[in-house]
Structures are given as structure tokens and as C-alpha cells.
């Protein structure tokens, strides 16, 4: 479910200090914090699972809305552009092995994302967690800096997290 676009902000949402974007990943998830009062990102990085939970524990219930990249909502795997260029020349068994390995990786990433969502709902409540269907638009470091002013080093996962929460509240 994406944030309603009615343009109206509820009284409860007016009390929220942060929009937090999370791009779940098996090894390091993107995490970004948008400050509603400062109208800027306070934090953009990629972190391991343990560090992510530690950082999320710093947020008090009711202080944030969480926007989680929910790839499982797309209902399929559409990263054909990321296939190795020589994929079509491989033996069929090598193609199957590659597809199985990628499928396992995608499933594990979805599992991490679903765990994060379950944790957030348990701690912060269902109304404070938004599942966001991934989009094809990706930000490079130049676009991130242009739109947000953030100039520190980032990677694709942390930029996706920043895009998820940018100006959400």
C-alpha cells in the first residue's frame, strides 16, 4: 500500500517527525531518514541486519512513518537487463543454474523485507508502515545531490531508501 495521495495530513501524521525509507537486502539494506522539521535527510547509508535493528530501535513509536521497498508486490522477477551479456550463449543447464541462484537470492531478499515489515508493524503499528511497490526509476549520486543536497557517499540501496522517504511527510 502506498501513502494516500489525498493531500490531507491527519492530526496523527502531523506529530510524526521522520519518514524512514528502507530498501531491504540480504547483506546490507538501504536506510534513509527524512526529517519533517528540517525538510532534509538526516541519514542515508546501507547497513547490515543487526545494525538496522539497532538503529530502528532508536525510533520511538509514533515518531516515524516507514516506507519499505516491497519487491514481492510486483509478482515476478523482471531484472532481465542485469543478465550477463553472454547468457544466451550458455548451455541450457548453466542458464537454469543461474536462474535458480538468482531466484533463491530474490526470495531471500523478499524474506528479509517481510521480516523487517513484521518487526516494524509489531513495534510501530500497521498504520505507520507503508509498503511501496518498486519503480524503475533509480537515482544516481548526482540526482540525489541535485534533489536533496546530500553529497556524502552512497550506493544504489541507500539511494533507493532515500528516494522512498524523500519529502513524504
Backbone bond lengths (Angstrom), bond angles and torsions (degrees), N, CA, C in turn:
res aa  C-N    CA-C-N  psi(-1)  N-CA   C-N-CA  omega(-1)  CA-C   N-CA-C  phi
1 X - - - 1.433 - - 1.516 108.11 -
2 X 1.293 116.96 133.15 1.446 121.15 178.00 1.522 109.00 -97.34
3 X 1.313 115.62 161.01 1.461 120.73 -179.89 1.520 109.49 -59.42
4 X 1.325 117.38 133.95 1.463 119.62 177.95 1.523 110.88 -55.92
5 X 1.322 116.38 144.45 1.460 120.88 -176.99 1.520 112.12 -106.04
6 X 1.311 116.40 24.96 1.464 119.89 -176.58 1.520 112.65 -67.55
7 X 1.342 116.96 -16.33 1.454 119.45 -177.76 1.512 112.66 85.50
8 X 1.317 117.77 -9.80 1.452 122.44 -179.33 1.527 109.30 -93.37
9 X 1.310 117.04 137.73 1.455 122.31 176.53 1.520 107.60 -111.21
10 X 1.324 116.09 126.01 1.458 119.95 -179.37 1.522 110.15 -71.81
11 X 1.329 116.71 162.68 1.459 121.70 177.12 1.515 110.36 -57.48
12 X 1.330 116.41 -41.02 1.457 121.30 -179.83 1.521 110.43 -62.46
13 X 1.327 117.42 -42.44 1.462 120.74 179.99 1.518 112.00 -67.81
14 X 1.318 118.07 -27.64 1.463 120.69 178.26 1.521 111.39 -66.09
15 X 1.330 117.86 -23.06 1.457 122.49 179.47 1.533 111.87 -82.99
16 X 1.322 116.94 -11.44 1.458 121.50 -175.63 1.525 110.26 -76.81
17 X 1.335 115.71 131.57 1.461 121.89 -176.76 1.531 112.80 -91.17
18 X 1.338 116.81 -30.28 1.463 120.07 -170.66 1.523 112.63 -134.26
19 X 1.320 114.55 148.14 1.461 121.90 164.21 1.522 104.82 -110.41
20 X 1.315 116.31 128.11 1.463 120.74 -176.58 1.523 108.88 -118.54
21 X 1.324 115.57 123.65 1.451 121.99 178.10 1.514 110.08 -101.33
22 X 1.332 115.68 136.03 1.460 121.09 178.71 1.526 108.55 -132.14
23 X 1.323 115.54 124.65 1.460 122.46 173.42 1.526 106.69 -109.58
24 X 1.345 117.80 95.20 1.463 121.39 -173.18 1.532 112.72 -64.48
25 X 1.318 114.67 142.60 1.454 120.53 176.31 1.524 108.57 -150.43
26 X 1.298 116.29 153.82 1.454 121.96 -176.95 1.530 111.87 -61.78
27 X 1.319 117.65 -40.64 1.457 120.64 -175.02 1.526 112.87 -98.76
28 X 1.318 117.67 -51.85 1.466 121.83 177.48 1.517 108.42 -141.56
29 X 1.315 115.58 125.28 1.462 121.51 179.56 1.519 109.82 -93.42
30 X 1.331 115.55 144.61 1.461 119.68 173.24 1.517 109.14 -75.41
31 X 1.327 116.57 138.31 1.458 122.36 179.84 1.518 108.26 -137.80
32 X 1.324 116.37 129.63 1.465 120.92 177.79 1.518 109.09 -139.25
33 X 1.332 115.34 144.32 1.459 121.86 179.34 1.527 108.02 -123.30
34 X 1.330 114.99 121.18 1.471 122.55 176.80 1.524 107.37 -103.05
35 X 1.330 116.92 124.21 1.460 121.62 178.29 1.520 109.49 -87.22
36 X 1.311 115.71 123.05 1.468 120.30 179.46 1.520 110.93 -68.11
37 X 1.316 116.84 -38.57 1.468 119.90 -177.00 1.525 111.92 -74.45
38 X 1.324 117.42 -39.44 1.468 121.16 -178.74 1.534 112.47 -87.12
39 X 1.322 116.55 -13.39 1.469 121.85 -178.14 1.533 111.18 54.80
40 X 1.337 114.75 45.46 1.458 120.01 178.20 1.524 109.50 -158.03
41 X 1.333 114.95 163.70 1.454 119.63 174.77 1.526 109.47 -76.05
42 X 1.332 116.39 133.28 1.458 122.49 174.10 1.521 110.91 -93.04
43 X 1.339 116.10 -24.01 1.465 120.02 -171.71 1.523 108.53 -155.58
44 X 1.323 116.15 133.45 1.465 122.43 171.92 1.525 106.58 -145.35
45 X 1.338 117.05 120.45 1.463 120.63 179.94 1.524 109.18 -165.23
46 X 1.313 115.86 174.14 1.459 120.67 170.08 1.523 106.95 -117.35
47 X 1.329 115.48 135.78 1.460 121.06 -171.67 1.531 110.13 -136.58
48 X 1.320 115.21 153.01 1.459 120.82 174.65 1.516 111.05 -71.70
49 X 1.321 116.06 169.38 1.468 121.58 -174.28 1.530 112.48 -59.56
50 X 1.318 117.46 -45.58 1.469 120.12 -178.28 1.526 111.01 -63.93
51 X 1.332 116.60 -45.16 1.468 119.93 179.21 1.525 111.09 -64.93
52 X 1.341 116.92 -37.04 1.459 120.44 177.89 1.524 110.58 -59.47
53 X 1.329 117.10 -48.21 1.466 120.28 179.91 1.532 110.31 -63.27
54 X 1.338 117.51 -40.43 1.467 119.79 177.41 1.526 111.48 -59.90
55 X 1.327 116.41 -44.54 1.466 120.10 -179.53 1.528 111.12 -67.46
56 X 1.332 117.18 -40.96 1.464 120.40 179.05 1.532 111.10 -64.13
57 X 1.321 116.72 -30.94 1.468 120.43 178.65 1.524 112.52 -67.83
58 X 1.323 117.84 -16.10 1.463 121.13 177.70 1.528 112.35 -76.54
59 X 1.332 116.22 -17.58 1.467 121.51 -178.40 1.520 109.32 -88.68
60 X 1.317 115.85 123.15 1.463 120.28 178.84 1.528 109.90 -77.16
61 X 1.336 117.22 145.09 1.462 119.60 176.10 1.524 111.11 -54.03
62 X 1.320 115.31 135.01 1.453 121.46 -179.89 1.513 114.49 91.16
63 X 1.333 117.80 -8.15 1.458 121.24 -179.37 1.526 113.73 -87.44
64 X 1.333 117.61 -15.58 1.464 118.76 -171.75 1.520 112.26 -146.03
65 X 1.319 113.67 152.80 1.463 122.09 164.73 1.521 106.05 -105.00
66 X 1.316 116.69 137.36 1.458 122.44 -177.73 1.524 109.67 -109.83
67 X 1.326 115.94 130.51 1.461 122.96 178.64 1.519 107.63 -116.29
68 X 1.338 115.84 111.04 1.464 121.15 -173.73 1.518 109.54 -110.49
69 X 1.329 115.47 127.23 1.457 121.58 175.11 1.529 107.36 -65.69
70 X 1.317 117.02 115.13 1.467 122.54 -172.57 1.530 109.92 -114.08
71 X 1.327 115.87 76.77 1.458 121.65 -177.54 1.514 113.83 -57.00
72 X 1.320 117.59 -27.84 1.460 120.91 -179.47 1.524 112.15 -65.82
73 X 1.324 118.51 -15.10 1.468 120.71 177.29 1.527 112.36 -73.46
74 X 1.323 117.66 -18.16 1.468 121.08 -178.94 1.525 113.05 -76.39
75 X 1.317 117.93 -18.51 1.457 120.67 174.19 1.514 115.25 71.51
76 X 1.287 119.65 20.07 1.458 121.68 177.79 1.505 111.12 179.00
77 X 1.303 114.69 176.18 1.461 121.17 -179.04 1.512 107.65 -113.17
78 X 1.328 117.09 116.69 1.459 120.87 -171.85 1.525 113.24 -123.52
79 X 1.318 117.65 34.79 1.463 121.00 -177.76 1.527 111.39 -97.45
80 X 1.314 116.63 44.96 1.455 120.09 -177.89 1.528 111.82 -60.83
81 X 1.314 117.63 -31.39 1.460 121.16 -179.11 1.525 111.13 -64.07
82 X 1.334 117.62 -21.93 1.458 121.06 -179.14 1.525 113.39 -89.43
83 X 1.320 117.83 1.16 1.455 119.65 177.34 1.523 109.06 -66.41
84 X 1.325 117.09 148.06 1.468 118.87 175.74 1.537 109.94 -58.13
85 X 1.317 117.76 141.92 1.473 120.47 -176.33 1.531 112.93 -57.57
86 X 1.324 117.07 -30.22 1.471 120.69 -177.07 1.527 112.93 -91.37
87 X 1.335 117.57 8.34 1.471 121.92 -175.70 1.526 111.95 -50.66
88 X 1.323 117.37 -43.63 1.472 121.00 -177.31 1.522 113.42 -64.66
89 X 1.315 118.05 -18.16 1.470 120.84 -179.45 1.517 112.36 -92.94
90 X 1.322 117.91 -8.43 1.465 121.62 -178.20 1.524 110.55 -70.83
91 X 1.319 115.56 155.15 1.462 121.44 171.10 1.525 108.28 -63.16
92 X 1.313 116.87 148.29 1.464 121.28 -175.28 1.532 112.19 -56.93
93 X 1.344 118.12 -36.31 1.474 120.04 178.97 1.529 111.03 -65.69
94 X 1.318 117.50 -36.80 1.471 121.07 177.31 1.531 110.12 -67.87
95 X 1.330 116.88 -37.28 1.466 120.45 177.15 1.530 110.18 -63.46
96 X 1.341 115.76 -45.89 1.466 119.29 178.95 1.530 111.18 -61.62
97 X 1.329 117.05 -43.63 1.467 120.76 -179.80 1.532 110.34 -60.70
98 X 1.325 115.79 -42.23 1.469 120.28 178.53 1.526 110.66 -62.40
99 X 1.338 116.46 -46.32 1.461 120.63 -178.85 1.526 111.91 -64.13
100 X 1.337 116.76 -39.46 1.460 120.33 178.15 1.528 109.74 -63.53
101 X 1.337 116.73 -45.75 1.463 120.34 179.86 1.527 111.13 -60.89
102 X 1.331 116.99 -44.42 1.477 120.31 178.41 1.525 110.60 -64.48
103 X 1.328 116.96 -40.55 1.464 120.65 179.21 1.519 111.92 -62.39
104 X 1.312 116.88 -41.48 1.467 120.73 177.60 1.519 109.92 -62.72
105 X 1.329 116.62 -44.58 1.463 120.94 179.93 1.519 111.25 -61.12
106 X 1.328 116.70 -44.91 1.465 120.62 179.10 1.531 110.18 -62.65
107 X 1.331 117.06 -43.69 1.465 120.80 178.48 1.518 112.25 -61.34
108 X 1.338 116.55 -40.75 1.462 120.10 177.60 1.526 110.80 -64.57
109 X 1.336 116.94 -41.40 1.471 120.03 177.17 1.520 111.01 -61.83
110 X 1.331 116.77 -42.64 1.461 120.05 177.79 1.525 110.25 -61.69
111 X 1.328 116.80 -39.47 1.464 120.98 178.10 1.516 111.74 -61.13
112 X 1.340 116.38 -43.14 1.472 120.28 176.95 1.522 109.57 -60.46
113 X 1.325 116.42 -45.81 1.461 120.61 179.87 1.514 112.21 -60.56
114 X 1.322 117.28 -43.94 1.461 120.69 179.97 1.527 111.38 -66.45
115 X 1.328 116.84 -36.09 1.468 120.01 175.59 1.526 110.23 -62.86
116 X 1.339 116.66 -46.74 1.466 120.60 179.69 1.529 110.53 -59.32
117 X 1.324 116.84 -44.17 1.471 120.77 179.21 1.528 110.42 -61.74
118 X 1.339 117.34 -45.65 1.470 120.36 179.60 1.525 110.55 -61.23
119 X 1.329 116.85 -41.63 1.468 120.83 178.20 1.528 110.68 -62.31
120 X 1.333 116.44 -48.03 1.466 120.21 -178.76 1.528 111.86 -62.10
121 X 1.323 116.94 -42.04 1.467 120.33 178.90 1.526 110.09 -63.48
122 X 1.331 116.46 -41.30 1.463 120.41 -179.92 1.527 111.18 -63.42
123 X 1.335 117.45 -41.10 1.470 120.98 -175.49 1.530 112.13 -87.14
124 X 1.337 117.26 -40.90 1.466 120.62 -170.43 1.534 114.18 -110.81
125 X 1.303 117.32 -8.06 1.459 120.57 178.96 1.516 112.78 90.94
126 X 1.318 114.75 146.82 1.468 121.78 -176.25 1.529 112.81 -59.78
127 X 1.323 117.23 -34.16 1.462 120.54 -177.98 1.527 113.33 -69.54
128 X 1.323 117.92 -14.05 1.457 121.39 -178.94 1.527 113.01 -102.38
129 X 1.317 116.85 7.42 1.461 121.23 -178.96 1.517 108.96 -122.37
130 X 1.324 116.39 125.02 1.465 122.36 179.20 1.521 109.00 -116.14
131 X 1.320 116.22 126.84 1.462 120.82 173.11 1.517 107.42 -88.78
132 X 1.325 116.43 128.43 1.455 121.28 -176.59 1.525 109.23 -115.96
133 X 1.307 115.41 122.95 1.467 121.06 177.12 1.527 108.32 -67.32
134 X 1.340 117.27 127.30 1.467 119.49 -179.24 1.530 111.91 -59.83
135 X 1.307 114.55 148.88 1.463 121.65 177.22 1.519 108.75 -119.00
136 X 1.314 115.69 164.90 1.462 119.82 -179.39 1.521 112.91 -76.12
137 X 1.329 117.05 -20.85 1.461 119.99 -177.55 1.524 110.28 -66.43
138 X 1.311 115.42 126.33 1.460 121.53 175.79 1.515 107.90 -121.54
139 X 1.322 116.11 144.95 1.450 121.02 176.29 1.517 109.04 -100.01
140 X 1.323 117.16 133.00 1.455 119.99 168.01 1.528 107.34 -89.99
141 X 1.333 116.69 175.86 1.465 120.34 -176.68 1.524 111.85 -60.85
142 X 1.337 116.76 -33.99 1.461 120.63 -179.76 1.524 111.21 -65.78
143 X 1.324 116.25 -44.85 1.471 119.68 -179.92 1.527 110.92 -67.18
144 X 1.327 116.82 -39.65 1.460 120.42 177.19 1.528 110.27 -58.16
145 X 1.312 116.80 -47.07 1.466 120.58 -179.97 1.524 111.21 -65.10
146 X 1.331 116.59 -41.79 1.466 121.43 -179.56 1.524 111.13 -61.26
147 X 1.322 117.33 -43.93 1.466 121.06 -175.46 1.527 113.33 -82.28
148 X 1.333 116.82 -35.23 1.465 119.57 -170.86 1.526 114.46 -116.23
149 X 1.320 116.90 -17.22 1.454 120.28 -175.96 1.525 113.23 85.12
150 X 1.335 117.84 -2.51 1.466 121.65 -178.68 1.523 109.19 -73.49
151 X 1.344 116.51 122.83 1.461 119.86 -176.91 1.523 113.74 -118.24
152 X 1.333 117.24 -1.02 1.462 119.59 178.21 1.524 110.09 -73.67
153 X 1.310 116.17 163.61 1.462 122.64 -177.85 1.538 110.82 -62.56
154 X 1.318 115.81 138.01 1.469 122.05 178.11 1.524 108.87 -139.16
155 X 1.321 115.78 170.53 1.459 121.97 171.86 1.532 107.72 -128.99
156 X 1.333 118.58 173.91 1.474 119.24 -176.67 1.532 114.15 -56.87
157 X 1.341 117.97 -38.35 1.469 119.62 -179.83 1.526 111.45 -65.89
158 X 1.315 117.36 -42.77 1.470 119.13 -179.62 1.531 110.96 -70.02
159 X 1.330 117.24 -34.44 1.477 119.26 176.72 1.520 111.12 -68.49
160 X 1.332 117.25 -37.30 1.470 119.25 175.39 1.527 110.57 -62.17
161 X 1.323 117.17 -41.09 1.467 120.66 177.63 1.531 110.51 -62.69
162 X 1.326 116.44 -40.89 1.469 120.46 178.92 1.525 110.67 -63.61
163 X 1.325 116.62 -41.60 1.470 120.97 178.84 1.531 110.70 -63.64
164 X 1.322 116.40 -36.98 1.471 120.43 -178.69 1.535 112.77 -61.55
165 X 1.314 117.03 -36.55 1.474 118.69 -173.45 1.516 113.57 -108.44
166 X 1.311 118.55 -3.52 1.466 122.17 -176.24 1.532 110.84 -60.21
167 X 1.313 116.17 122.08 1.459 125.03 177.45 1.534 113.68 54.02
168 X 1.308 117.83 30.96 1.472 120.20 -178.63 1.519 112.48 -74.63
169 X 1.310 117.61 -31.38 1.469 118.77 -178.43 1.514 109.94 -133.44
